Amino acid sequence: MAKRFLFILLVFLLVENSLFAQKIGIGASGAYNFQNKSFAYGFRVHYQMTPRWAIVPQYTRYMGFNPVFETYMGANLHFTLTLNSPRIYLIGGLAYNNWYNYMDYHNSRAKQNNLAEEVGAGLQFGKCCFRPFLEFRYNANWGEGAAHLGFVYFFGKCCDKRKGGKGGGGKGRSGGHGRNGRGYCPAYYD
């Protein structure tokens, strides 16, 4: 059921994106949990509601070779503090945690289905469609910290060839902003 929900959410966001370009991105990441010494991979959909606020549904899976084998599925809210690259943002969210090998741990808190509250901060680099990020998150439910390194790719016309778009004061064909003029983003993200 959870996979069906994520699929429906993704389809809705992609359809909505055709009406409001440059607000939707899809990304992937790798994560490392410092307490469990565990590695994970993850996927996310980044929906930029306003220049400062974004909602980011995501899926993270700590693989079976780790000491803790589990999956997280939820959404985080991002509040951007700085609008220039690198963007600094705060994170708060809630996730469903399915802990597959919970029976290997003999304590009163170990159970298969859990809720996990997360807080943290992140950096997002770049001003065009491809935007790498680095996040640190603290899982308040388990008292664990994790680093996430990845990227988000935004759809639509992310960069313009001349600053200001049509009629803007660009510098020739490349606009003086790097190779192929891909150094400028719309005012929505400035």
MIGUKE-251562 format. One record per residue (C-alpha): residue in three letters; z, y, x. Coordinates in steps of 0.02 Angstrom, whole numbers, plus 50000, padded with zeros to 5 digits. Layout:
<nodes>
+------+-------+-------+-------+
: rest :    pz :    py :    px :
+------+-------+-------+-------+
:  Ala :     Z :     Y :     X :
...
+------+-------+-------+-------+
</nodes>
This chain:
<nodes>
+------+-------+-------+-------+
: rest :    pz :    py :    px :
+------+-------+-------+-------+
:  Met : 50000 : 50000 : 50000 :
:  Ala : 50040 : 50120 : 50142 :
:  Lys : 49869 : 50093 : 50222 :
:  Arg : 49787 : 50127 : 50054 :
:  Phe : 49886 : 50289 : 50038 :
:  Leu : 49832 : 50346 : 50212 :
:  Phe : 49651 : 50305 : 50173 :
:  Ile : 49655 : 50404 : 50010 :
:  Leu : 49741 : 50550 : 50098 :
:  Leu : 49611 : 50549 : 50237 :
:  Val : 49465 : 50546 : 50112 :
:  Phe : 49544 : 50690 : 50013 :
:  Leu : 49571 : 50795 : 50170 :
:  Leu : 49393 : 50764 : 50233 :
:  Val : 49319 : 50814 : 50064 :
:  Glu : 49431 : 50967 : 50057 :
:  Asn : 49378 : 51008 : 50234 :
:  Ser : 49198 : 51033 : 50178 :
:  Leu : 49260 : 51181 : 50076 :
:  Phe : 49375 : 51252 : 50210 :
:  Ala : 49301 : 51211 : 50381 :
:  Gln : 49405 : 51217 : 50540 :
:  Lys : 49567 : 51172 : 50451 :
:  Ile : 49560 : 50982 : 50471 :
:  Gly : 49573 : 50883 : 50630 :
:  Ile : 49590 : 50699 : 50671 :
:  Gly : 49680 : 50642 : 50826 :
:  Ala : 49748 : 50501 : 50930 :
:  Ser : 49894 : 50489 : 51050 :
:  Gly : 49997 : 50382 : 51163 :
:  Ala : 50187 : 50388 : 51158 :
:  Tyr : 50332 : 50335 : 51266 :
:  Asn : 50509 : 50308 : 51198 :
:  Phe : 50633 : 50348 : 51336 :
:  Gln : 50781 : 50250 : 51267 :
:  Asn : 50686 : 50089 : 51226 :
:  Lys : 50565 : 50106 : 51372 :
:  Ser : 50426 : 50068 : 51247 :
:  Phe : 50244 : 50120 : 51233 :
:  Ala : 50150 : 50160 : 51072 :
:  Tyr : 49983 : 50220 : 51008 :
:  Gly : 49959 : 50335 : 50861 :
:  Phe : 49837 : 50419 : 50745 :
:  Arg : 49854 : 50581 : 50648 :
:  Val : 49769 : 50700 : 50528 :
:  His : 49807 : 50883 : 50564 :
:  Tyr : 49790 : 50999 : 50413 :
:  Gln : 49808 : 51183 : 50460 :
:  Met : 49873 : 51263 : 50299 :
:  Thr : 49892 : 51439 : 50374 :
:  Pro : 49877 : 51504 : 50552 :
:  Arg : 50061 : 51460 : 50581 :
:  Trp : 50094 : 51311 : 50465 :
:  Ala : 50017 : 51137 : 50475 :
:  Ile : 50057 : 50970 : 50395 :
:  Val : 50021 : 50819 : 50504 :
:  Pro : 50023 : 50645 : 50424 :
:  Gln : 50031 : 50513 : 50561 :
:  Tyr : 50044 : 50330 : 50605 :
:  Thr : 50129 : 50266 : 50764 :
:  Arg : 50144 : 50085 : 50820 :
:  Tyr : 50255 : 50021 : 50960 :
:  Met : 50168 : 49861 : 51014 :
:  Gly : 50242 : 49685 : 51015 :
:  Phe : 50263 : 49673 : 51204 :
:  Asn : 50395 : 49813 : 51197 :
:  Pro : 50581 : 49776 : 51177 :
:  Val : 50570 : 49858 : 51004 :
:  Phe : 50418 : 49812 : 50898 :
:  Glu : 50398 : 49938 : 50756 :
:  Thr : 50285 : 50053 : 50656 :
:  Tyr : 50314 : 50231 : 50596 :
:  Met : 50215 : 50310 : 50454 :
:  Gly : 50254 : 50484 : 50389 :
:  Ala : 50217 : 50668 : 50404 :
:  Asn : 50278 : 50811 : 50510 :
:  Leu : 50275 : 50997 : 50475 :
:  His : 50221 : 51106 : 50622 :
:  Phe : 50269 : 51289 : 50636 :
:  Thr : 50169 : 51380 : 50770 :
:  Leu : 50266 : 51508 : 50872 :
:  Thr : 50119 : 51571 : 50978 :
:  Leu : 49940 : 51582 : 50914 :
:  Asn : 49857 : 51592 : 51085 :
:  Ser : 49824 : 51440 : 51194 :
:  Pro : 49934 : 51352 : 51236 :
:  Arg : 50004 : 51357 : 51061 :
:  Ile : 50190 : 51319 : 51055 :
:  Tyr : 50251 : 51239 : 50894 :
:  Leu : 50409 : 51168 : 50818 :
:  Ile : 50409 : 50999 : 50731 :
:  Gly : 50510 : 50930 : 50586 :
:  Gly : 50470 : 50776 : 50484 :
:  Leu : 50513 : 50615 : 50398 :
:  Ala : 50440 : 50441 : 50425 :
:  Tyr : 50455 : 50266 : 50356 :
:  Asn : 50502 : 50146 : 50497 :
:  Asn : 50458 : 49961 : 50486 :
:  Trp : 50557 : 49873 : 50625 :
:  Tyr : 50477 : 49702 : 50647 :
:  Asn : 50598 : 49622 : 50771 :
:  Tyr : 50760 : 49696 : 50700 :
:  Met : 50838 : 49521 : 50692 :
:  Asp : 50839 : 49516 : 50883 :
:  Tyr : 50971 : 49654 : 50879 :
:  His : 51142 : 49605 : 50814 :
:  Asn : 51218 : 49765 : 50750 :
:  Ser : 51262 : 49835 : 50578 :
:  Arg : 51121 : 49964 : 50579 :
:  Ala : 50979 : 49842 : 50617 :
:  Lys : 50868 : 49818 : 50464 :
:  Gln : 50683 : 49804 : 50437 :
:  Asn : 50652 : 49958 : 50327 :
:  Asn : 50719 : 50127 : 50383 :
:  Leu : 50692 : 50313 : 50363 :
:  Ala : 50680 : 50417 : 50520 :
:  Glu : 50702 : 50605 : 50532 :
:  Glu : 50614 : 50689 : 50677 :
:  Val : 50629 : 50860 : 50759 :
:  Gly : 50543 : 50923 : 50914 :
:  Ala : 50421 : 51042 : 50995 :
:  Gly : 50244 : 51035 : 51058 :
:  Leu : 50106 : 51121 : 51155 :
:  Gln : 49924 : 51122 : 51097 :
:  Phe : 49791 : 51175 : 51221 :
:  Gly : 49616 : 51244 : 51195 :
:  Lys : 49533 : 51354 : 51066 :
:  Cys : 49384 : 51248 : 51015 :
:  Cys : 49360 : 51085 : 50921 :
:  Phe : 49441 : 50971 : 51052 :
:  Arg : 49625 : 51014 : 51075 :
:  Pro : 49742 : 50911 : 51185 :
:  Phe : 49928 : 50914 : 51145 :
:  Leu : 50095 : 50865 : 51220 :
:  Glu : 50248 : 50841 : 51109 :
:  Phe : 50429 : 50793 : 51131 :
:  Arg : 50513 : 50723 : 50976 :
:  Tyr : 50692 : 50671 : 50942 :
:  Asn : 50722 : 50534 : 50813 :
:  Ala : 50887 : 50584 : 50732 :
:  Asn : 50908 : 50416 : 50643 :
:  Trp : 50907 : 50313 : 50804 :
:  Gly : 50956 : 50448 : 50930 :
:  Glu : 50796 : 50422 : 51030 :
:  Gly : 50678 : 50540 : 51119 :
:  Ala : 50491 : 50511 : 51140 :
:  Ala : 50346 : 50602 : 51222 :
:  His : 50175 : 50603 : 51137 :
:  Leu : 50016 : 50646 : 51232 :
:  Gly : 49849 : 50654 : 51143 :
:  Phe : 49714 : 50759 : 51064 :
:  Val : 49656 : 50825 : 50896 :
:  Tyr : 49472 : 50852 : 50857 :
:  Phe : 49438 : 50987 : 50725 :
:  Phe : 49283 : 50976 : 50617 :
:  Gly : 49166 : 51117 : 50573 :
:  Lys : 49102 : 51260 : 50677 :
:  Cys : 49250 : 51280 : 50794 :
:  Cys : 49177 : 51398 : 50923 :
:  Asp : 49050 : 51537 : 50912 :
:  Lys : 48923 : 51582 : 51045 :
:  Arg : 48969 : 51765 : 51039 :
:  Lys : 49140 : 51840 : 51014 :
:  Gly : 49149 : 51905 : 50838 :
:  Gly : 49009 : 51792 : 50775 :
:  Lys : 48846 : 51870 : 50716 :
:  Gly : 48829 : 52046 : 50778 :
:  Gly : 48982 : 52028 : 50891 :
:  Gly : 48988 : 52101 : 51065 :
:  Gly : 48942 : 51942 : 51158 :
:  Lys : 48874 : 51938 : 51335 :
:  Gly : 48705 : 51858 : 51323 :
:  Arg : 48669 : 51681 : 51273 :
:  Ser : 48834 : 51603 : 51327 :
:  Gly : 48940 : 51751 : 51271 :
:  Gly : 49025 : 51753 : 51439 :
:  His : 49149 : 51623 : 51377 :
:  Gly : 49106 : 51467 : 51475 :
:  Arg : 48972 : 51335 : 51467 :
:  Asn : 48867 : 51338 : 51307 :
:  Gly : 48970 : 51484 : 51242 :
:  Arg : 49107 : 51369 : 51179 :
:  Gly : 49255 : 51477 : 51229 :
:  Tyr : 49285 : 51576 : 51070 :
:  Cys : 49363 : 51520 : 50907 :
:  Pro : 49359 : 51600 : 50736 :
:  Ala : 49483 : 51736 : 50690 :
:  Tyr : 49575 : 51608 : 50585 :
:  Tyr : 49653 : 51534 : 50741 :
:  Asp : 49666 : 51693 : 50849 :
+------+-------+-------+-------+
</nodes>
